[in-house]
Amino acid sequence: VRVATRVAVGMIGASIVASPAAAQVFSPEESRRVVAGIALYEQVVAAKPDLWPGFDLAAQPVAVHRAGAGAIVVGHPSPPPGRSLAIEGRPARLIVQAPADWAFAGPAALGGVWVGRVDPGAVPEEPPAAWIGVLAAAAFHAHVAARAAQGSSALGRAPDPQAAFEYPDDDAENGAGLELESILCEQAMRGDPLALRERLRELAALRRARRARLPARARAIEADVAVGAGLAAD
């Protein structure tokens, strides 16, 4: 089954590369890698995972784009003109010329709908499954951006933009705690996948203990940042 999937994905990638339009966006090898990554991601989307209250992965469009060139947009309800691609899953379309304001990665509005964007250069070449996490994170960023545009965050409350100015950046103990959490998170992601859930529980416990001594407004800005980055633990 895995071999058949690889062959099918390779054939799809080859059909995209055969288009002169696609060659203006991605190189032949990059096109195959991008399409294979999207195909893996769409398998996860089809499973309808319950990731966060109010967040529907299948309802959130994403795009793999090359800055200054074009993009492959997936799952957009009304995408701009382009070439439809035969990728199994939600509708996918190749746009040769992306909007002018798509110079950088991150969420952006396209036809009135927020889209999570990913530059293929930011995705590790191995393992191929890395595309799943990167695209899911981009989708969540777009979800948060859409909620923020409506005056609320993914936490279900309005964001507090003034809280950032009151964050205790000079608190040495808090800074050391943040550094430790970063190290533990990296170790957890590089360690045994079977132990990942337990490592993340430990990380969440450390984070809760560190936040307990912070002012309420500092906790609020941390929570909003964590949600926006897809790293919420509480």
Salt bridges, closest charged atoms under 4 A:
GLU29 OE1 - ARG32 NH2 3.66
GLU30 OE2 - ARG66 NH2 2.34
GLU42 OE2 - ARG90 NH2 2.99
ASP119 OD1 - ARG66 NH1 3.02
ASP160 OD2 - ARG217 NH1 2.98
GLU166 OE1 - ARG217 NE 2.89
ASP171 OD2 - ARG213 NH1 3.16
GLU173 OE1 - ARG213 NH2 3.59
GLU181 OE1 - ARG207 NE 3.35
GLU181 OE2 - ARG210 NE 2.54
GLU186 OE2 - ARG190 NE 3.16
GLU198 OE1 - ARG201 NH1 3.26
GLU202 OE2 - ARG199 NH2 2.63
GLU222 OE2 - ARG210 NH1 2.68
GLU222 OE1 - ARG211 NE 2.77
ASP224 OD2 - ARG157 NH1 3.55
ASP234 OD1 - ARG208 NH1 3.65
ASP234 OD2 - ARG211 NH1 2.74
